[in-house]
C-alpha cells in the first residue's frame, strides 16, 4: 500500500486524489465501504494518462460514473476508484461539426426542427443534460429528465425511459481501449444495441465522450414533458429512498414486467435488514436507513430464487455488485 501511495502521490497530472474515501457518498444506494484511493481527473487527457499509468504499474482500479447502478462491498475497494465526475462539459455543434453557442440554436420560429449535436463528457449528469436541453429548447432528452447517473453510464447501460433509449440519440463515442491503451472512436451502428445492451458491455472500453443528435423545438413543450416525467418519477417513489431504480431487467418472454411478477409472487415489502423491496413497487429495492451492501445482495438473490421457484422465470439483475 505504501508503494502504491507513493506512486500515486508522485503522479504529476491535474487529478483530485483522496485516500479512504467513503463509496457510500458516490452511489445512489448510499452503501459501501471506503476506497483506498478515489481519483478524479479533470480532463480527458489527464484521464487517459492516469489510466495508462495505473495499467503499467499494475494498480487495481474501477471506473465510476454516477454510481446509479452500482453496489460496492461493505469492505470497500482495495485499489483506485477512477471517477469521470470532472469530465462534465457540454458542447453544442452544428451539422458541419462547428462549435456554436446557445444563441445560434433558434433565432426564429421557422428554425424549429433544426438539427444540432451535443458533445458531452462521460461525467455529465443525465439530469443536467436533460435540463440543459430544456433550457435551450432542444428535443430528445425529456424522457431522461430526473434520471440519476451520467451520460457515460447511460450509454454503457443503454438507459431506457418512457419508451426512449440512449441509442435513439447516440451518434458516436470516444472511448479508451484498455487492451491497446489508446483512444478509439465508435460510430453508432443499430446492430450493436438492444434493450439495455451496448457494445461497451462486451468490449471493455471506457466511454470518455459521447455525441448525441438533437433538434430544436418549442421550449414550453419540452419543459412540460420534462416536468411531467420528473413528477411521474416522484409519484413512483424514485426519490423517496436511496435506491438504484429498477433492479431487474424486463423480459418480454415473461409476459409482464419484472416488478409485476415480483408483486404477484407476494414479495413486495419484503425486507432483509434495512434493505427492502419497496412497498409500492416490486422492482425497486430501497435502503430503508442503514442498509448494507450484503443485505441488498442477499435480498436480490432471495428475490431471484423465490420468483424462479414459483414461476420458473429467471430474473436478470441489472445492478452491478463490485467486490472489494
ChimeraX attribute file (.defattr): number of C-alpha atoms within 10 A of each C-alpha:
attribute: neighborCount
match mode: 1-to-1
recipient: residues
	/A:1	9
	/A:2	7
	/A:3	8
	/A:4	18
	/A:5	12
	/A:6	10
	/A:7	14
	/A:8	18
	/A:9	10
	/A:10	9
	/A:11	12
	/A:12	10
	/A:13	14
	/A:14	14
	/A:15	17
	/A:16	12
	/A:17	16
	/A:18	15
	/A:19	13
	/A:20	15
	/A:21	19
	/A:22	20
	/A:23	22
	/A:24	21
	/A:25	14
	/A:26	19
	/A:27	24
	/A:28	23
	/A:29	27
	/A:30	26
	/A:31	27
	/A:32	26
	/A:33	21
	/A:34	23
	/A:35	23
	/A:36	19
	/A:37	21
	/A:38	24
	/A:39	23
	/A:40	21
	/A:41	23
	/A:42	18
	/A:43	19
	/A:44	19
	/A:45	13
	/A:46	16
	/A:47	24
	/A:48	20
	/A:49	16
	/A:50	22
	/A:51	20
	/A:52	17
	/A:53	15
	/A:54	19
	/A:55	14
	/A:56	10
	/A:57	11
	/A:58	10
	/A:59	15
	/A:60	13
	/A:61	19
	/A:62	14
	/A:63	14
	/A:64	23
	/A:65	26
	/A:66	24
	/A:67	24
	/A:68	24
	/A:69	23
	/A:70	24
	/A:71	27
	/A:72	27
	/A:73	22
	/A:74	19
	/A:75	14
	/A:76	22
	/A:77	26
	/A:78	18
	/A:79	18
	/A:80	23
	/A:81	23
	/A:82	21
	/A:83	23
	/A:84	28
	/A:85	19
	/A:86	18
	/A:87	23
	/A:88	19
	/A:89	15
	/A:90	18
	/A:91	15
	/A:92	20
	/A:93	22
	/A:94	17
	/A:95	11
	/A:96	8
	/A:97	10
	/A:98	12
	/A:99	15
	/A:100	14
	/A:101	11
	/A:102	12
	/A:103	8
	/A:104	11
	/A:105	22
	/A:106	19
	/A:107	9
	/A:108	7
	/A:109	10
	/A:110	8
	/A:111	13
	/A:112	16
	/A:113	15
	/A:114	15
	/A:115	16
	/A:116	23
	/A:117	25
	/A:118	23
	/A:119	20
	/A:120	24
	/A:121	27
	/A:122	32
	/A:123	24
	/A:124	24
	/A:125	25
	/A:126	23
	/A:127	20
	/A:128	19
	/A:129	24
	/A:130	24
	/A:131	22
	/A:132	14
	/A:133	24
	/A:134	27
	/A:135	14
	/A:136	18
	/A:137	23
	/A:138	30
	/A:139	23
	/A:140	22
	/A:141	25
	/A:142	27
	/A:143	23
	/A:144	25
	/A:145	25
	/A:146	24
	/A:147	23
	/A:148	23
	/A:149	22
	/A:150	27
	/A:151	30
	/A:152	28
	/A:153	25
	/A:154	26
	/A:155	25
	/A:156	21
	/A:157	23
	/A:158	25
	/A:159	20
	/A:160	18
	/A:161	15
	/A:162	9
	/A:163	6
	/A:164	16
	/A:165	22
	/A:166	23
	/A:167	24
	/A:168	15
	/A:169	17
	/A:170	21
	/A:171	17
	/A:172	17
	/A:173	24
	/A:174	20
	/A:175	23
	/A:176	23
	/A:177	17
	/A:178	16
	/A:179	10
	/A:180	9
	/A:181	14
	/A:182	11
	/A:183	16
	/A:184	16
	/A:185	14
	/A:186	15
	/A:187	12
	/A:188	17
	/A:189	12
	/A:190	11
	/A:191	8
	/A:192	11
	/A:193	17
	/A:194	13
	/A:195	14
	/A:196	19
	/A:197	16
	/A:198	21
	/A:199	19
	/A:200	18
	/A:201	14
	/A:202	9
	/A:203	11
	/A:204	14
	/A:205	18
	/A:206	23
	/A:207	27
	/A:208	24
	/A:209	25
	/A:210	23
	/A:211	23
	/A:212	21
	/A:213	20
	/A:214	21
	/A:215	18
	/A:216	22
	/A:217	22
	/A:218	16
	/A:219	15
	/A:220	12
	/A:221	14
	/A:222	25
	/A:223	21
	/A:224	12
	/A:225	16
	/A:226	23
	/A:227	18
	/A:228	15
	/A:229	20
	/A:230	20
	/A:231	15
	/A:232	13
	/A:233	17
	/A:234	13
	/A:235	12
	/A:236	14
	/A:237	18
	/A:238	22
	/A:239	15
	/A:240	13
	/A:241	17
	/A:242	19
	/A:243	28
	/A:244	24
	/A:245	24
	/A:246	19
	/A:247	23
	/A:248	20
	/A:249	17
	/A:250	22
	/A:251	15
	/A:252	9
	/A:253	8
	/A:254	14
	/A:255	10
	/A:256	11
	/A:257	16
	/A:258	23
	/A:259	21
	/A:260	16
	/A:261	22
	/A:262	21
	/A:263	18
	/A:264	14
	/A:265	17
	/A:266	13
	/A:267	20
	/A:268	23
	/A:269	17
	/A:270	17
	/A:271	20
	/A:272	17
	/A:273	17
	/A:274	14
	/A:275	27
	/A:276	25
	/A:277	27
	/A:278	21
	/A:279	16
	/A:280	13
	/A:281	19
	/A:282	27
	/A:283	23
	/A:284	23
	/A:285	28
	/A:286	27
	/A:287	27
	/A:288	17
	/A:289	13
	/A:290	11
	/A:291	20
	/A:292	24
	/A:293	26
	/A:294	20
	/A:295	18
	/A:296	26
	/A:297	18
	/A:298	16
	/A:299	20
	/A:300	22
	/A:301	13
	/A:302	15
	/A:303	21
	/A:304	18
	/A:305	15
	/A:306	17
	/A:307	21
	/A:308	14
	/A:309	12
	/A:310	11
	/A:311	13
	/A:312	11
	/A:313	17
	/A:314	14
	/A:315	22
	/A:316	14
	/A:317	15
	/A:318	16
	/A:319	18
	/A:320	14
	/A:321	16
	/A:322	15
	/A:323	12
	/A:324	15
